[in-house]
Amino acid sequence: MQTSQQTDWIKPPFSLPQTLENFIDGQHQPALKAQTLDLYHPASGRQYGTLPESTAADVQFAVEAAQRAFPAWAALTAQARSAAMLRLADVMEANLELLAQAESFDNGKPVHVARTVDIPRAISNIRFFATAILHTSQEAHDSGNGVLNYTLRQPLGVVACISPWNLPLYLFTWKIAPALAAGNTVVGKPSEITPLTAYLFSGLCREAGLPPGVLNILHGSGASVGTPLVGHPQIKAVSFTGGTATGARIASIAAPQFKKMSLELGGKNPTLVFADCDFDTTVKEVARAAFSNQGQICLCGSRILVERPIYERFREAFVARVASLKVGDPQHADTAIGALVSKAHQEKVLSYIELAHAEGGNLLCGGEVLQPEGLEGGYFVSPAVFEGLDPWCRSNQEEIFGPVVTLFPFDTDDEAIHYANSTQYGLAASVWTSNLGRAHRVARELESGIVWINCWMLRDLRTPFGGVKSSGVGREGGWEALRFFTEPKNVCIQF
């Protein structure tokens, strides 16, 4: 349990209790042991509240509520579950500005990003799966000789959805929406670093009339609540987004119990820039891909490989664009780079900047701790661009998850692919070229779950999402998510 002095607290610009609460069986309540963790405002470094440090006892309480709610929720028609979820999406939309302000306040991202990306996407997640469930189908096979096989897809029961701090409500809803649509009940755990929108969301669930126990939200650290949640014998599946090391720990608990797992883990994503690209568009979009959300997106392109004939020209234009990005108050409309999510994460990012220097990197811009006026205690770091680093050095192999990227040249397509595939990760990549044949060939050869060609972060919710190698196990999105949250059962009849 952490303690702090309330004299340095900051008050959010919206109504909020001093201590957040869990949401179990349709009601807000403190952790059973009444322990709390401190919550900090990234842009100022000041405390704004506390949240419950839940334990195994709270997990048991929440799982029991979800078990009680499961039979009735699973028995509803797809149309009835869809209607309940669409009501929730409508309530979210009516509170879009509150959720956007809260996301920015809690995470440090520019509020205009939360307003136009994070919260609209969270609403879209609910609506997408609420309507997708109306269009599912199940297979039947005429096996001949009077034999018919058909497949039922039935909900699993109580499932766990564990989401990260970088896109808090966006990724929380990405998990719970297909789980609920498929007829499961959920015990969700948002990140203890950014729990605010999940807490507000729980109140909106009650306002929208979601039946008690269908969605339960527990707050707290991974060790205190995440571990007993994953290991609970009545949890039938675990959907997790976060770091690779944490994913490995989850797998070590869940796999021996034969639970279904979907693990979306880390990335060290390559950006491949070929000499025949649309130069101006590529510079602009590669900078966006590198530093969106302060580089705190698992899909950000942190290794930028540039074909040698345009390397110097690209470096000059790219560095100029990055240096022009305004770092500052997340509330300001012209802020491009907000605060990092926490003091600990700021220190991690700064340690990697020191490492890049030690490994012989040449810092082209950024990498400085900034203190905007009035926000001197905030966790700000200017976006850093390095060159001159070996592709196999730690700076190019380990996930930094912050505003730090590296540039290095390549000479051939095969060399670019070799460099791109050189890490343990394989989540996302982008390819920038006007040669259609090269685009398809390179996309096929990249060891990556997602490849964008001449674009970045264009998402269709129907497509499978996930990575290979140490970037994860399983896929989310579209039918993949609905399949994950159901159990197929074959029925064979002879007639």
Buried (B, 14 or more C-beta within 10 A) or exposed (E): EEEEEEEEBBEBEEEBEEBBBBBBBBBBEBBBBEBBBBBBBBBBBBBBBBBBBBBBEBBBBBBBBBBEBBEEBBEBEBEEBBEBBBBBBBBBBEBBEBBBBBBBBBBBBBBBBBBEBBBBBBBBBBBBBBBBBEEBEEEEEEEEEEEBEBEEBEBBBBBBBBBBBBBBBBBBBBBBBBBBBBBBBBBBBBBBBBBBBBBBBBBBBBBBEBBBBBBBBBBBBBEBBBBBBBBBEBBBBBBBBBBBEBBEBBBEBBEEEEBBBBBBBBBBBBBBBBBEBEBEEBBBBBBBBBBBBBBBBBBBBBBBBBBEEBBEEBBEBBBEBBEEBEBBBBBBEEBBBBBBBBBEBBEBBBEBBEBBBEBEBEBBBBBBEBEBEEBEBBBBBBBBBBBBBBBEBBBBBBBBBBBBBBBBBBEEBEBBBEBBBBBEBBBBBBBBBEBEEBBEBBBEBBBBBBBBBBEBBEEEBEEBBBBBBBBBBBBBBBBBBBBBBBBEEEEEEEE
